[in-house]
Each structure stands twice: as C-alpha cells, then as structure tokens.
Amino acid sequence: MQPPAATRFILGLPVLLLVPWVTAAAAGSVVGAASSRRETHALSLSYSFNITSRARPGQPWCEIQGLVNGNQFLSYDCRSKEVKPVGPLGMKLKDTAFWERQKETLEDLVEELRRKLLDIKTGIFTKSHPLTLQGRLMYECGPDRHPRGSWQFAFNEQITHRFDPETGNWTMVPPEDQRFQGTLDGDGELTGFLMRISNGDCKGWLQQVLEHWDEMLETTGNSEDCMERCFS
C-alpha cells in the first residue's frame, strides 16, 4: 500500500511510511537549525520507527530515524542491521561511547514490537495486506526543569496508543476504538521495557547529545545551562 504523498518522508533511507505527527518535524542539517538560546533550552531527542509484518522483497522490515530538535542524526534498517550517522551531529556522535549501546537498545525494541505486531495480525487481521506499526519515542529537556519522555503508536497510520513512562499508564486513541484494546497496553513486560528505555537509556543519550550541542552550534554555555537544569 502506497502512502499519500503528504506522508512520504525521504531521509537518506528508502521512502519511509510515517504518520503525520512524525513528518511534521522536517529533517535537515543541525548546524544553524537551532542556534537560539530558547531552542537549546527545549532540547528534544526522538526516535521514529516503522515496522511491517511482511516486508517487500529487498526491503527492510523495520526502519528507524533518530532526531534532535527535528534534525536527523541517525538511520537504521533491519536489513543492514547498521546504525548510520546522518549529518554533522551524527558524525560527531558516532564515535561516542553511547553509539553502540543505542544500537543494542533500538534493536531490542523493534524485535519486541515486531513480535507483538505478528501476534496482533494473527489474532485480529485475516486479510492478506501487511499490518504496519509506526511509533515515536521522545525525550525532552523542557524549560520547566523536568526532563520527560513519551511514546506514541499507530497501526496502519492510525494513532491508537499513547504511553506515559513516568506513570506507566496507557491511553487509547480514540478511546472508543476497541480493536487494539489490550494489544500493547495489556503487556506488562512491554510496559516495563518502555519505561526502562525512557527513564534510563534515553536520559543518558540526551546527556551525550548535550555534550556536543554547543560545539555543533558554535555557541558557548547553552548546553551547560540545559544540563544543569535537567540533570543536576
């Protein structure tokens, strides 16, 4: 199934099927994209992923993109099993200690979600067309001195779940749609896994990004201020 032109997003990967809340953040060079003090104070790290129950020949069954403030720095597909740096920030971060740990966590995440996707397809969908799962993990350092994470999931481009890793609570979207009730939100092991990624791994990853942020933007002291506010 070909997505509408508005939802097709080219990021140095094959054309990636993404839902509108992912495509709203355009990719581009980090340099000069967020040079203001205000944007540095609202630094966000996000990972958008696309998983399919049946990939076309020669195509990966999953693709991931990592972004900082909407600027891509990472790409990964499950065919090559390689995390590739994208743009100036990606080149800076690829030699840091967290790069391989990031890869391992993302691989575990998409493997777990694909198992869920295949279980859902077997239990709910009987048609021959593939079922896709899109998602986004975001971790941000906002102006209120409180770092926070969030998850959002969609099946075949329809947003169905939101997850708050601070409380461990799932929200169905829309709440009256019962088709996917219990598919993701009913799995306690998955809930714990998502909480560990948000409250552990992703916090450390954002700290690593902050260490290189001023260097990328050719500024002084902004990342130190954000680090002090959110991680002290």
C-alpha positions, 0 to 999 in steps of 0.5 A, a space after each residue: 500500500 502506497 502512502 499519500 504523498 503528504 506522508 512520504 518522508 525521504 531521509 537518506 533511507 528508502 521512502 519511509 511510511 510515517 504518520 503525520 505527527 512524525 513528518 511534521 518535524 522536517 529533517 535537515 542539517 543541525 548546524 544553524 537549525 537551532 542556534 537560539 538560546 530558547 531552542 537549546 533550552 527545549 532540547 528534544 531527542 526522538 526516535 521514529 520507527 516503522 515496522 511491517 509484518 511482511 516486508 517487500 522483497 529487498 526491503 527492510 522490515 523495520 526502519 528507524 530515524 533518530 532526531 534532535 530538535 527535528 534534525 536527523 542524526 541517525 538511520 537504521 534498517 533491519 536489513 543492514 542491521 547498521 546504525 548510520 550517522 546522518 549529518 554533522 551531529 551524527 558524525 560527531 556522535 558516532 564515535 561516542 561511547 553511547 553509539 553502540 549501546 543505542 544500537 543494542 537498545 533500538 534493536 531490542 525494541 523493534 524485535 519486541 514490537 515486531 513480535 507483538 505486531 505478528 501476534 496482533 495480525 494473527 489474532 485480529 487481521 485475516 486479510 492478506 495486506 501487511 499490518 504496519 506499526 509506526 511509533 515515536 519515542 521522545 525525550 525532552 529537556 523542557 524549560 520547566 526543569 523536568 526532563 520527560 519522555 513519551 511514546 506514541 503508536 499507530 497501526 496502519 497510520 492510525 494513532 491508537 496508543 499513547 504511553 506515559 513512562 513516568 506513570 506507566 499508564 496507557 491511553 487509547 486513541 480514540 478511546 472508543 476504538 476497541 480493536 487494539 484494546 489490550 494489544 500493547 497496553 495489556 503487556 506488562 513486560 512491554 510496559 516495563 521495557 518502555 519505561 526502562 528505555 525512557 527513564 534510563 537509556 534515553 536520559 543518558 543519550 540526551 546527556 551525550 547529545 548535550 555534550 556536543 550541542 554547543 560545539 555543533 552550534 558554535 555557541 558557548 554555555 547553552 548546553 551547560 545551562 540545559 544540563 544543569 537544569 535537567 540533570 543536576 
